[in-house]
Amino acid sequence: MSNTCRRSHLLDKRQNPECPPCFNCQLPSDSCTNGGSCDASGACQCIPGWGGLDCSEPLCGSLYSPDRPVRHGDQCACDDGWGGTNCNVCQNDQSCVPQKGANATCIKSAIGLKSMHAWCDTTSMQHDKLAIIYIPWIDNTHVSLQCEWEKRECVFQFWKDAEEQFYCELSECTQTTSDGVDVHGKCPKAKCGCMKGAFMCGKEVDMSELVANVKGPSEWFCKDGIDCWYNEYSTLVSVFPDNIALNCDVGECANEQDYLDEREFSRFTETVILSAIVIACFIIYVVVKLTAQRQQRMFGSRIALDDFDEDDETDGDILQDMRKEMLLTFDDICYTIGGKHILSGISGWVEPGELLAVMGPSGAGKSSLMDILARKHKRGVTSGSIMINGTVPTRRRFKQISGFVDQDDTLMGTLTVRETLMYAAMLRLPRKMSVRLKQKRVADVIQELGLDAIADSTIGSPGQRGISGGEKRRVSIGKELVTSPSLLFLDEPTSGLDAYNAGVVMECLRKLSKQGRRTVVVTIHQPRSNIFKMFDKLMLLANGHTVYFGPANQTSYFFRDIGFPVPSDYNVADYLIDLTMKRPDDMDESSDDRSFALPHSRASSIASTQQLDDLRPSEESRQLISDTVRGINSNETPASSEFTLLSESNHAYHLIESFKSSAFADAIRAKIRQSTNNNAPENGRYSVWVDSENIYSPLSLVQFFHELSLLSSRTFINLYRNPFLFFAHMVCSALLGILLGSLFWQVDVDLSGVQNRLGVLFFMCALLGFASTSALDMFSRERVLFTRERENGYYSPASYFCAKVMFDIVPLRVLPPLVMGSVSYYMVGLNPAITVFGKFLLVLVLFNLAAAGLCLCFATAFKNVSAANLLASLVMLFSMLFGGFLLNKEFSKAFWLKYLSFFNYGYEALIVNELKDITLRDKSIADIQIPGPVILARFGFNGQAFWPDVVRLCLFAIVTLSTSFIFLKYLVKERR
């Protein structure tokens, strides 16, 4: 017996000779009833509405009265607005106001929110659906029910008259609602006990053992909070038939905050969200599959070359109009950059059906000359005259009649060969041409280039197997051939290829020039002898000057007659390259042929090449060369004949001057004069920059949407066949959502709960912000492809940017935050209102778009990905600092910096959306309540700033995306 009980017992014994026994719920003989719990002191802690030593006495007054009296007699004297056997049932809203505030409501629907109370009269004992059975020895009975839904516990009492008969403590209870007013409750477990001395527990009937064996389950149903029934599926079914019909009075006081504080993890809500995600994924999968099949039919299907109707002949005339024979002439081309002369006085011409090869050592100016002839943007100062058939076409017209193949292949690795060529045809050929004719043109190009065997093979990319290097080079050529250009430029088409593939590529170019009467200009570094034979004309450069320009088969005779014969065991191309670099070390003056032994480091080239016996010029050409040499020698002094003593600079000067005074140079000037006689401009000369104005057609929405649809299709196929980044974002978002939900599971509305809310929302923002840096690399992979296709007139920057945003930015910046937010929201226990949840997702998406727009600005402004990544990360950290979590916005001295932080707008919108209508409750020291707006103001947030912040996020995203487009249009250009 405890000391408290002993002192009380002695005191009571002096006052009353018949002292009742002391109560100690820790002893087996004493126990707490009606859901009371036993504490360590041996006293019972009763649930609201019950008192007495063992919690068996109903309390009167009202549910929220501070000192409630124990009931005396059969009825309680309840305060106004309260009812039930223990005055726990509210009757109207006014009765709840003193405790719950002015917006309090008395819920009468029996749908429990937190703490529900009910007092019911039994109306019948329904045995089955066909009969209503009354038990004559039980009348005037009642049922009371009290549920604490946060604990998922209920207490059921059965009454006869005003006396409690037995009670059941129910656990693991759940409720489901329908039509907003009906509720069905279930409790799988029960623990019951009889009230000693009650009518059914020993006074008239002894059901103690029967009640003690009740283990559950039990259930009840209420319609409109009045028409109810209760059933216990256990041993009591033998005494109480199924479904005790009840007429109930239900009440629960609640305010708006109680609705927001309800944090029970909703399996139904999560099931709905999960189902919505699954359905959305299925719909996306079906749409993607159907779209991919449609794209395959349009861009990847074969068409037979003879499958061409006569009705298409009208469309075919368009290609014939585009492909006309072009004479290319260029005169006095000069190029200077940084004060250094790269090209000086380069002139020449190329007839239709001819293949001109521009050769020279590294740094001779081959690529610079090719860029100028192809009208590429150069960083330096260019001058000279370039004409097509004696006139200077507009830049737009020049793009239509010419094609340019770069030294490096820039192809989209996820597309097949046929798709690559088909997209090029759809983008570059006129819109009025039928798709069928474009497919026919692609099939012709595939056959011309010998790509039939790999037409449906994926091109491949680094780390992914695809077609060979030579085949990629032919595909790059095919992209330009789909427009059937009359003028074709190729910058070192054999670079990086083995001897066999180089020969295949050059053989294709030779056939294109001969069969299609195209004018083909190539730069080539050091071709094999069999490739050298394919050249019609050769231009040899040294230090930016012309050393030779003329027929390729006359090259060896020209250099022989000026004192530099090609040794018999040398490849002509190898010898010429070495000759332009340095003069021969030894010379046999006694030899009529002046044969030289030129040291050569490439032994394999010497062994593998043979004298080009078939490169013998005609007698007319030999006479032309002899006349040239005699003209040179007639002006020489005796000292100049000993040119073996000249320095290397004099050697180069000798080569240059030898050509300038040759008949070949005179032939160039004559040809240029002839081609311009009938088409000379008023000013007499054309500047390659003045005459190369970027003249485009007026803005056409039809053309824009045509390009947009094709680029969107190509971007979609690329994303469909390379979905790693997309799935990485989606999987990471789902896993992080589950992780956040597990770490912040069902946060409370107290000091720690507010801290957890601030933390989880800030972490979401930080996660999305840094995940957006993947946009940096996404654009850099296509930067070169964009610049080259834009320069070649495939599309405008606006259509490319819009397609990129729609099919790259949106899938990676809209869907992942929706997945992460949907998975974690209800697991964390944030505001369950559907409107609040929708606004939460809206802010996440806008915040992610703003972050992606910022990263895209750096991706377009900086070519170096590392520099762009560093600057983007620094800006992210700066925005995080002034977002309101790490630094109180009111405390900050430089408060104006917060207006530059998109974290400030996104984080504030999320916090306001979550905390505005929440009242903080903390009972660690005292029961205090702090409204949400007070919490927001304490942290420096504006409680009315949600929609203004949403507008600012939208503006930030629009401004950053617009800035990205400006950078793309004016900074991402091909500069050579």
Protein Blocks (a to p, Z undefined) as FASTA:
>chain_A
ZZklmmmmmmmmmmpmbacddddfkbmkbcceehiacdfkopacddehiacjkopacceh
ifklmbdcddehjbdcddehiacjkopacfbfklmmmmnojkbccdfklpafklccdddd
dfbdcfblmbccddfkbghiacdddddfknopacddddehjbcfbdcddehiacddeehl
accdddfbdcddddehiaknojmmccklmmmmpgbjaddddehhlagcdddddfklmmmc
ghiaddddddddddfklmmmpmcdcfklmmmmmmmmmmmmmmmmmmmmmmmmmmmmmmmc
ccdfklccfklmmmmmmmmmmmccdddddehiacdeehiafbghiacdddehiacddedd
ehilmmmmmmmmnopacfbdceddddeehiacdfklmmmmpccddfbdcddfkbcfklmm
mmmmmmmmcfklcfklmmmmmmmmmmmnopmmmmmgcfbiehiacddfklmmmmmmmmmm
mnopabdcdehklgoiafklmmmmmmmmmmmmmmnopacddddfbdcfklmmmpmbdcdd
eehiafbgcdfklmmmmmmmnopacdfkbcfklmmmmmmmpccfbdcfkbmnlpacdddf
blmlmmmpccdfklccdfklmmmmmmmmmmmmmmpcfklmmmmlpcfklmmmmmmmmmmm
pmklmmmmmmmmmmmmmmccfkopacfklmmcccdddddfklmmmmmmmmmmmmmmmmmm
mmmlmmmmmmmmmmmmmmmmmmmgoiaddfklmmmmmmmmmmmmmmmmmmmmmmmmmmmm
mmmmmmmmmmnomacfklmmmmmmmmmmmmmmmmmmmmmmmmmmmmnopafbfklmmmmm
mmmmmmmmmmmmmmmmmmmmpmblklmmmmmmmmmmmmmmmnommpcfklpmblmlmmmp
mklmmmmmmmmmmmmmpccddfklbccdddfklmmmmnopafklmmmmmmmmmmmmmmmm
mmmmmmmmmmmccdZZ
